[in-house]
Amino acid sequence: MKTVLAYSGGMDSTVLLYHLLHEGHEVVALSVDYGQKHKIELQRAKTIAQVLNIHHEVADLRAITALFGRSSLTNKHTSIPQGHYEKENMKSTVVPNRNMILLSLATAWASSIQASSVSYAAHAGDHAIYPDCREEFAEALDRAIRLADWQEIYLYRPFVCFTKADLVKRGNELKVPFHKTWSCYEGKEIHCGQCGTCIERREAFHLAGIKDATPYLETAPTVERMVANEWRL
C-alpha cells in the first residue's frame, strides 16, 4: 500500500516514517519549505530519507510566507517564545492553516501517483493552541480528501491516541535515530532547549524514561531544574 507521508524531519513524523515501513507500506515523503526559521528540519528530513532510500520531495512555498502574518515561525520581526506550550505567548508560533496546506499538497501528490493514503503524525499530545491539530479538524479533512479525486484517498493517522512520550517509546522500539531529527523553532545549529517544541521534546523523553541524546545549548536549564522549578514535566 503506497502512502505519501507529510514529513517535517521532526520526532513525530520520523517515528511515523519508521512505523509505516515496519507495517510494510511503500512510503514517499513530502516536506514543505514555507519560509520557516527552522529550515534545518528540511536538511534532517533529507538526510534520514536518503539513509532509508525513501523518495523525498521538498515543495517550495516561500512565495506565500508573507501571508502567514506575524507568526513567530516565519516572521523575522517576531521572536520565538520560550517556555512550555501551555503558556499564552506560545500562540505566536501558530502558522495559519499550515496543516491543511501541507496535507493538501500531499493529497495532490498522492492522487498523481495513485497512492491510497496521506499519512501524518497527529497525536493526542498536540496542543489546543494549534487549531489544525485537533481531531475534529483531521476528521473533516479526511472527509474532504476522500472526495478530492475519483480514486479515494484517505488520511492515515495511526498515532491519534498516542502521547508524545508514547511516540518516544515507539520510536525507541523501532530504533529511530532521534539525534538526527529536528524540533527546535530557533533553527540554529543546536537545539536551544527552551522553546516550546524543545521543552515538549525533553518532556517526552523524561516521561518515557528514555535517555535523550539530543545536544542542547549549555545555557538551557537541566531537566532536573525544569522538573524542580520551571516547567511542567
LINZIPE-V769054 format. One record per residue. N is the residue number from 1. RES is the residue in one letter. PHI is phi in whole degrees, 0 to 359 (NA if undefined). NEAR is the number of other ideal C-beta (glycine too) atoms within 10 Angstrom. Layout:
[[N	RES	PHI	NEAR] [N	RES	PHI	NEAR]]
This chain:
[[1	M	NA	12] [2	K	268	13] [3	T	223	22] [4	V	260	29] [5	L	266	29] [6	A	285	22] [7	Y	239	32] [8	S	266	25] [9	G	92	26] [10	G	273	19] [11	M	301	24] [12	D	298	25] [13	S	288	22] [14	T	286	29] [15	V	299	26] [16	L	296	28] [17	L	303	27] [18	Y	294	19] [19	H	297	21] [20	L	297	21] [21	L	296	15] [22	H	298	11] [23	E	283	11] [24	G	97	7] [25	H	288	19] [26	E	271	14] [27	V	246	24] [28	V	241	20] [29	A	239	27] [30	L	237	23] [31	S	250	23] [32	V	228	21] [33	D	266	14] [34	Y	251	22] [35	G	88	21] [36	Q	294	22] [37	K	294	18] [38	H	272	22] [39	K	296	14] [40	I	301	18] [41	E	298	22] [42	L	292	19] [43	Q	295	13] [44	R	296	21] [45	A	299	27] [46	K	298	17] [47	T	298	16] [48	I	293	23] [49	A	297	22] [50	Q	295	10] [51	V	300	10] [52	L	271	14] [53	N	59	7] [54	I	257	18] [55	H	296	12] [56	H	230	22] [57	E	239	16] [58	V	241	15] [59	A	273	15] [60	D	267	9] [61	L	248	16] [62	R	298	13] [63	A	294	9] [64	I	254	11] [65	T	305	18] [66	A	298	10] [67	L	289	14] [68	F	275	19] [69	G	65	12] [70	R	260	9] [71	S	304	20] [72	S	291	22] [73	L	280	21] [74	T	232	22] [75	N	267	17] [76	K	292	9] [77	H	266	6] [78	T	247	15] [79	S	283	11] [80	I	288	21] [81	P	286	18] [82	Q	252	18] [83	G	118	16] [84	H	286	16] [85	Y	300	21] [86	E	287	13] [87	K	288	14] [88	E	298	9] [89	N	291	13] [90	M	291	22] [91	K	296	15] [92	S	291	17] [93	T	275	21] [94	V	291	18] [95	V	257	22] [96	P	308	13] [97	N	62	14] [98	R	302	19] [99	N	296	20] [100	M	295	14] [101	I	297	19] [102	L	297	23] [103	L	287	24] [104	S	294	15] [105	L	296	18] [106	A	298	29] [107	T	294	24] [108	A	299	17] [109	W	293	15] [110	A	302	26] [111	S	296	17] [112	S	290	10] [113	I	253	12] [114	Q	59	10] [115	A	281	23] [116	S	269	16] [117	S	208	22] [118	V	244	29] [119	S	248	28] [120	Y	212	25] [121	A	265	24] [122	A	300	24] [123	H	217	20] [124	A	293	13] [125	G	273	19] [126	D	300	21] [127	H	264	15] [128	A	295	10] [129	I	291	17] [130	Y	255	18] [131	P	298	12] [132	D	272	19] [133	C	251	18] [134	R	288	15] [135	E	298	13] [136	E	299	8] [137	F	295	16] [138	A	298	19] [139	E	295	13] [140	A	294	13] [141	L	292	20] [142	D	301	17] [143	R	296	11] [144	A	292	14] [145	I	298	21] [146	R	296	13] [147	L	260	9] [148	A	281	15] [149	D	209	14] [150	W	295	6] [151	Q	272	10] [152	E	292	11] [153	I	240	23] [154	Y	239	16] [155	L	265	22] [156	Y	258	19] [157	R	220	21] [158	P	292	16] [159	F	259	23] [160	V	299	14] [161	C	257	10] [162	F	274	20] [163	T	271	15] [164	K	298	20] [165	A	296	17] [166	D	299	18] [167	L	295	24] [168	V	298	26] [169	K	297	18] [170	R	294	19] [171	G	297	24] [172	N	296	16] [173	E	298	12] [174	L	271	14] [175	K	61	8] [176	V	293	21] [177	P	282	14] [178	F	304	21] [179	H	295	9] [180	K	269	15] [181	T	276	23] [182	W	231	25] [183	S	237	25] [184	C	302	26] [185	Y	286	21] [186	E	293	20] [187	G	70	17] [188	K	275	11] [189	E	277	9] [190	I	218	14] [191	H	299	25] [192	C	287	20] [193	G	82	23] [194	Q	229	22] [195	C	284	25] [196	G	304	25] [197	T	285	22] [198	C	292	22] [199	I	300	27] [200	E	298	19] [201	R	298	26] [202	R	294	24] [203	E	298	23] [204	A	296	25] [205	F	295	22] [206	H	299	18] [207	L	290	16] [208	A	282	19] [209	G	72	10] [210	I	240	15] [211	K	298	9] [212	D	264	18] [213	A	271	10] [214	T	290	20] [215	P	285	12] [216	Y	238	19] [217	L	303	15] [218	E	297	7] [219	T	282	8] [220	A	288	20] [221	P	296	17] [222	T	291	11] [223	V	298	17] [224	E	299	10] [225	R	292	11] [226	M	298	20] [227	V	296	14] [228	A	283	11] [229	N	231	8] [230	E	253	13] [231	W	239	20] [232	R	279	11] [233	L	237	16]]
